[in-house]
């Protein structure tokens, strides 16, 4: 009853097989994909436009004055 025993758990791990003493792990349940019956609520285009309009646009930063401009 050790690494060479085909019927023990340790032996199955060593050999790399599965069976009653070493069952395979069950696969996790995968989330269901939205189908035609269970569609998400459609969002209106007005609501989408309001969300995009609410974000302020980034303004470019002014360049720092160079040494040549300071000497003039």
C-alpha positions in Angstrom: 0.0 0.0 0.0 2.1 2.8 -1.3 3.2 4.5 -4.5 3.1 1.3 -6.5 -0.3 0.1 -5.4 -2.8 0.7 -8.2 -5.8 0.6 -5.8 -4.6 3.2 -3.3 -5.0 6.9 -3.6 -1.3 7.6 -3.4 -0.7 4.9 -6.1 -3.2 6.5 -8.4 -1.6 9.9 -7.9 1.8 8.4 -8.8 0.5 6.5 -11.8 -1.8 9.4 -12.9 -5.0 7.6 -13.1 -8.5 8.1 -11.6 -11.0 5.8 -10.0 -13.1 5.1 -6.9 -10.3 6.0 -4.5 -9.4 9.1 -6.5 -12.4 10.6 -8.2 -12.1 13.5 -10.6 -13.0 17.0 -9.4 -16.4 18.2 -10.6 -16.4 21.1 -13.0 -17.7 24.4 -11.6 -21.1 25.5 -12.9 -20.5 28.1 -15.7 -22.7 31.2 -15.7 -25.5 31.1 -18.2 -25.2 33.3 -21.3 -28.1 35.6 -22.0 -30.4 34.0 -24.6 -33.4 35.4 -26.5 -35.7 34.7 -23.6 -33.5 36.3 -20.9 -32.4 39.5 -22.6 -31.0 42.4 -20.6 -33.2 45.5 -20.4 -32.4 47.7 -23.4 -31.0 51.1 -22.5 -32.4 54.1 -24.3 -30.1 56.2 -26.5 -31.0 59.3 -24.5 -29.6 57.7 -21.3 -26.4 56.7 -23.2 -26.0 60.3 -24.6 -26.5 61.8 -21.1 -23.8 59.6 -19.7 -21.3 60.5 -22.4 -22.1 64.2 -22.2 -21.6 64.3 -18.4 -17.9 63.5 -18.7 -15.8 66.6 -19.1 -13.3 66.5 -21.9 -9.6 66.7 -21.0 -7.9 69.9 -22.1 -4.3 69.8 -23.3 -1.7 71.2 -20.9 0.1 74.4 -21.9 3.7 73.9 -22.8 6.3 75.4 -20.4 8.2 78.4 -21.6 11.6 77.6 -22.9 14.9 79.4 -22.0 15.0 81.0 -25.5 11.7 82.7 -24.9 12.8 84.1 -21.5 15.9 85.8 -23.0 13.9 87.9 -25.5 
